[in-house]
């Protein structure tokens, strides 16, 4: 009799446990990407369908990356401390040593490391891991950029690169490894992030090392910090799809990973962007930037690159064939099968055949990532997400 009772109790317990797990699964779907949103000047996070996951409560916040998002903790009315939260809104890193030198000027995690300021005057930088521990005790005195493929580009990295007396404005740039140590003894005048095993480095012509020197020259290095090309380029993009955009003689073209010219330098520079590569965006939209928004205008992505000629933009394939005719006022790289293009002063999206998928109607857009893109007004006063069908994603109450 006792055995039968125990079996019944165990059966009821199992049924209860299954019911609880089923209800939890219905009420709390499997975690997916979270998206930053703004309401009444406060930031929170929603899911793919627009359901609020973390309510609007932060004055400044950034998109999630590697499972954590940076948010600014206020000290009175001052933007002061940088904390990091998980996808349930729990604060997992909070330390009064970690600051934002300006609102929004703090790093997301890249390869397990974030860069934070030691105070609000940008006088020092620290490297931290995802548990909030210092990667190294060193306080760096100048610019460190995000980690990519094991290295972070950096410049004037005191105490490593102490300036020669009388040359305080000298630029010395190199790379850090993930232990916070110099990855190489080689120094350059400019370093950029690695992409698919290659990075672009720069120097000033004729040995000029002043901070505001002009007439830069660029070369390409590999992960051993060896030159793949000589210093012969006036500008360069990122190495993607086996192609790297370079400028020579005032025109853009493409080389391969060994420095061989694949597509002649014949495309015009676009003077409406910084360095001929990157569009400026309204400041209110900067917090919404994601990895897909870091592509340069001439970079290859998903087998196509946007090019500019005779006052119009179009797209070429990796063989240099024009596959989408020159017709746009501006054109961005492809992301998730769609590219943002501008016509008649408005932005929309096309597919890889050039077909308009979302009609030009927005003052500004960011690229698609995780199925959604941010669209808005030029001044950033209005912004929302759209899906690849052009449907707006509305904020909804939290799931019950």
C-alpha positions in Angstrom: 0.0 0.0 0.0 2.8 2.4 1.0 4.6 1.7 -2.3 1.4 2.6 -4.3 1.0 5.9 -2.4 4.6 6.8 -3.1 4.2 6.1 -6.8 1.1 8.3 -6.9 2.8 11.1 -5.1 5.8 10.9 -7.5 3.4 10.8 -10.5 1.6 13.9 -9.3 4.9 15.7 -8.6 6.1 14.9 -12.1 2.9 16.2 -13.6 3.1 19.3 -11.5 6.7 19.9 -12.6 5.9 19.4 -16.2 3.0 21.9 -15.9 5.2 24.5 -14.3 7.9 24.1 -17.0 5.3 24.3 -19.7 3.7 27.5 -18.3 7.2 29.0 -17.9 8.0 28.2 -21.5 4.8 29.8 -22.7 5.3 32.9 -20.6 9.0 33.3 -21.0 10.0 32.3 -24.6 13.5 31.2 -25.4 15.9 34.1 -25.1 16.8 35.9 -28.3 18.4 39.2 -29.3 17.3 42.3 -27.3 17.0 45.7 -28.9 17.5 49.1 -27.4 14.5 51.4 -27.5 13.7 54.9 -26.1 10.6 56.1 -24.4 10.2 59.5 -22.8 14.0 60.1 -22.9 14.7 56.9 -21.1 16.1 53.7 -22.6 15.1 50.1 -22.1 15.2 46.8 -24.1 12.6 44.9 -26.1 12.5 41.6 -27.9 12.1 40.8 -31.6 8.3 41.3 -31.4 8.5 44.5 -29.5 7.6 43.1 -26.1 9.3 45.0 -23.3 11.9 42.9 -21.5 13.7 45.6 -19.5 11.6 48.7 -18.9 12.8 52.2 -19.8 14.9 53.3 -16.9 18.3 54.4 -18.2 19.3 57.9 -19.2 22.0 56.5 -21.5 22.4 52.9 -22.7 23.8 50.9 -25.6 22.9 47.8 -27.5 23.6 44.4 -26.1 26.8 42.7 -27.2 28.2 39.4 -26.0 25.3 39.1 -23.5 25.9 42.4 -21.8 24.9 46.0 -22.3 26.5 49.1 -21.0 24.3 51.6 -19.1 25.3 54.8 -17.4 24.5 55.2 -13.7 23.9 58.8 -12.7 25.5 60.7 -9.9 22.9 63.4 -9.3 22.5 65.1 -12.7 26.0 64.0 -13.9 26.6 61.2 -16.3 29.1 59.4 -14.2 29.5 55.6 -13.8 29.3 52.8 -16.4 27.6 49.6 -15.3 26.8 46.5 -17.4 23.6 44.6 -17.2 22.5 41.1 -18.4 19.5 40.3 -20.6 17.2 40.2 -17.5 18.2 43.7 -16.4 20.4 42.5 -13.6 23.5 44.6 -12.9 26.5 42.3 -13.2 29.3 44.9 -13.3 29.1 48.0 -11.1 32.3 49.7 -10.0 32.9 53.4 -9.2 36.2 53.2 -11.0 34.5 52.8 -14.3 33.3 56.0 -16.0 32.0 57.5 -19.2 34.1 60.5 -20.3 31.0 61.8 -22.2 27.5 60.5 -22.4 27.6 57.5 -24.7 31.4 57.4 -24.8 31.9 53.9 -23.4 32.7 50.6 -24.9 30.6 47.4 -25.4 32.3 44.1 -24.9 34.4 42.7 -27.8 36.0 39.3 -27.4 35.3 39.4 -23.7 37.0 42.8 -23.0 35.5 46.3 -22.7 37.4 49.6 -22.4 36.2 52.1 -19.7 37.5 55.5 -18.6 39.0 56.1 -15.2 37.2 59.4 -14.9 35.0 61.8 -16.8 38.0 63.8 -18.2 39.2 60.9 -20.5 42.6 61.0 -18.8 42.9 57.2 -18.5 41.5 53.9 -19.7 41.1 50.5 -18.2 40.6 47.1 -19.7 37.9 44.9 -17.9 36.6 41.4 -18.5 33.0 40.2 -18.3 33.2 39.7 -14.5 34.3 43.3 -14.0 37.9 42.4 -13.2 40.8 44.4 -14.5 42.6 42.6 -17.3 45.8 44.5 -16.3 46.6 47.0 -13.6 47.9 49.4 -16.2 46.0 52.6 -16.7 46.4 53.7 -20.3 46.6 57.3 -21.1 45.4 57.5 -24.7 43.1 55.9 -27.2 42.4 52.1 -27.3 40.0 50.9 -29.8 37.8 47.8 -29.6 39.3 44.3 -29.8 39.1 42.4 -33.0 40.7 39.0 -33.8 42.8 39.1 -30.6 44.2 42.6 -30.9 43.1 46.2 -30.2 44.5 49.1 -32.2 45.8 51.9 -29.9 47.6 55.2 -30.2 49.9 57.3 -28.0 49.7 54.5 -25.4 51.4 55.8 -22.3 53.4 54.6 -20.5 54.5 52.5 -23.5 54.8 55.4 -26.0 56.2 58.3 -24.0 56.7 61.2 -26.4 60.1 62.6 -27.1 60.6 65.9 -25.3 59.4 68.7 -27.4 57.3 66.4 -29.6 54.3 66.0 -27.3 51.9 65.9 -30.3 53.7 62.9 -31.9 51.5 60.0 -32.9 52.7 56.5 -32.1 50.3 53.7 -32.7 50.5 49.9 -32.2 48.4 47.0 -30.9 47.5 45.5 -27.6 46.8 41.8 -27.0 44.0 40.4 -24.7 46.4 40.5 -21.7 46.8 44.2 -22.0 50.4 43.9 -23.2 52.0 45.3 -26.4 51.5 42.6 -29.1 54.5 43.9 -31.1 57.5 46.1 -30.8 56.6 47.8 -34.1 55.2 51.3 -34.1 53.1 53.1 -36.7 51.5 56.5 -37.0 48.0 55.0 -37.3 46.6 51.5 -36.7 43.1 50.1 -37.5 41.3 47.0 -36.5 42.0 43.5 -37.9 39.5 42.0 -40.3 39.9 38.5 -41.7 43.5 38.4 -40.8 44.6 41.8 -42.2 44.8 45.3 -40.9 45.5 48.7 -42.3 48.3 50.9 -40.8 49.3 54.4 -41.7 52.3 56.7 -41.6 52.7 60.4 -42.5 54.6 61.2 -45.6 58.3 62.3 -45.4 58.5 61.4 -41.7 56.1 64.0 -40.6 54.6 62.8 -37.3 52.6 65.8 -36.2 49.1 65.1 -34.8 47.4 67.1 -37.6 49.7 66.1 -40.4 48.2 65.6 -43.8 49.2 63.4 -46.8 49.0 60.1 -45.1 50.1 56.8 -46.6 48.6 53.4 -45.8 49.8 49.8 -46.0 48.4 46.4 -45.1 49.8 44.1 -42.4 49.1 40.5 -41.4 48.6 39.1 -37.9 52.4 38.7 -37.5 52.5 42.5 -38.1 54.5 42.0 -41.3 53.8 44.3 -44.2 51.8 42.7 -46.9 52.0 45.8 -49.1 54.2 48.9 -49.1 52.9 52.3 -48.1 51.2 53.2 -51.3 47.6 53.9 -50.6 45.9 57.2 -49.9 43.0 55.4 -48.0 41.8 51.9 -47.4 38.8 50.0 -46.0 38.4 46.6 -44.4 39.3 43.2 -45.9 36.1 41.4 -46.6 35.0 38.8 -49.1 38.7 38.4 -50.2 38.8 42.1 -51.3 40.1 45.2 -49.7 39.1 48.7 -50.9 42.1 51.0 -51.5 42.5 54.5 -52.9 45.3 55.4 -55.3 45.5 58.4 -57.5 42.3 59.8 -56.0 40.3 56.7 -57.1 39.0 53.6 -55.3 39.7 50.1 -56.4 40.3 46.7 -54.8 43.3 44.4 -53.9 43.4 40.8 -52.7 45.0 39.6 -49.4 48.4 39.5 -51.0 48.3 43.0 -52.3 47.5 42.2 -55.9 45.3 44.6 -57.8 42.1 42.8 -58.6 39.8 45.7 -59.6 41.4 48.9 -61.0 41.3 52.1 -59.0 38.7 53.9 -61.1 35.8 54.7 -58.7 35.2 58.2 -57.5 35.7 59.3 -53.9 32.6 60.6 -52.2 33.4 63.8 -50.4 30.2 63.8 -48.3 31.7 61.4 -45.7 34.7 61.4 -43.4 37.7 59.8 -45.1 35.4 59.0 -48.0 34.1 55.9 -46.2 31.8 56.5 -43.3 28.5 58.5 -43.1 28.0 60.7 -40.1 24.8 60.0 -38.2 22.6 62.1 -35.9 23.9 61.9 -32.4 20.7 60.5 -30.9 21.1 57.4 -33.2 24.7 56.7 -32.1 23.6 54.6 -29.2 21.7 52.3 -31.6 24.8 51.4 -33.6 25.5 47.7 -34.0 28.2 45.6 -35.8 26.4 45.9 -39.1 26.8 49.6 -39.0 30.6 49.6 -38.9 31.1 48.7 -42.6 32.7 51.4 -44.8 30.8 52.5 -47.9 33.3 50.8 -50.3 33.7 47.6 -48.3 32.5 44.3 -49.8 29.7 42.6 -47.9 27.7 39.5 -48.9 29.5 39.5 -52.3 28.7 43.1 -53.3 30.3 46.5 -52.8 28.8 49.9 -53.3 30.8 52.2 -55.6 30.4 55.8 -56.7 30.9 57.1 -60.2 29.7 60.1 -62.2 27.7 61.3 -59.2 25.7 58.1 -58.6 26.0 55.0 -56.5 25.6 51.4 -57.7 27.0 47.9 -56.8 29.7 45.7 -58.2 30.4 42.0 -57.6 33.8 40.5 -56.6 34.8 40.4 -60.3 34.2 44.1 -60.6 31.1 43.7 -62.8 28.4 46.4 -62.3 25.4 44.3 -61.2 23.2 47.0 -59.8 23.3 50.1 -62.1 24.5 53.6 -61.0 21.3 55.3 -59.9 21.4 56.1 -56.1 22.3 59.3 -54.3 23.9 57.1 -51.6 24.3 53.4 -51.1 25.4 51.4 -48.1 26.8 47.8 -47.8 24.5 44.8 -47.7 23.5 43.3 -44.4 21.2 40.3 -44.1 20.3 40.5 -47.8 19.3 44.1 -47.9 21.1 47.4 -48.5 20.1 50.9 -47.6 19.9 53.3 -50.6 18.9 56.9 -50.9 16.7 58.3 -53.6 15.0 61.7 -53.8 16.4 62.6 -50.4 14.9 59.6 -48.6 16.3 56.2 -47.5 14.8 52.8 -48.3 16.2 49.2 -48.9 16.9 47.0 -51.9 17.7 43.3 -52.3 20.8 41.9 -54.1 19.0 42.1 -57.5 18.4 45.8 -57.0 14.7 45.4 -56.4 13.2 47.9 -54.0 12.0 46.0 -51.0 11.2 49.0 -48.7 10.4 52.2 -50.5 12.5 55.3 -49.7 10.7 57.1 -47.0 13.0 57.7 -44.1 15.4 60.6 -43.3 17.9 58.2 -41.9 18.4 54.5 -41.4 20.8 52.0 -39.9 21.6 48.6 -41.3 19.7 45.4 -40.7 20.9 43.1 -37.9 19.1 40.3 -36.2 16.2 40.9 -38.5 15.5 44.6 -37.6 16.8 48.0 -38.7 16.5 51.4 -37.0 14.9 54.2 -39.0 14.2 57.8 -38.1 14.3 61.5 -38.8 17.6 63.2 -39.7 17.8 64.9 -36.3 17.1 61.6 -34.5 14.0 63.0 -32.8 11.9 60.1 -34.2 13.2 56.5 -34.4 11.8 53.0 -34.4 12.6 49.5 -35.7 11.3 48.0 -38.9 11.5 44.4 -40.0 12.5 43.2 -43.5 8.9 43.6 -44.7 9.0 47.3 -43.7 6.6 46.8 -40.8 7.2 48.9 -37.8 7.9 47.1 -34.5 5.7 48.7 -31.8 6.6 48.6 -28.1 4.3 46.3 -26.2 3.7 45.6 -22.6 5.8 42.9 -20.9 4.7 39.4 -21.6 2.5 38.0 -18.9 
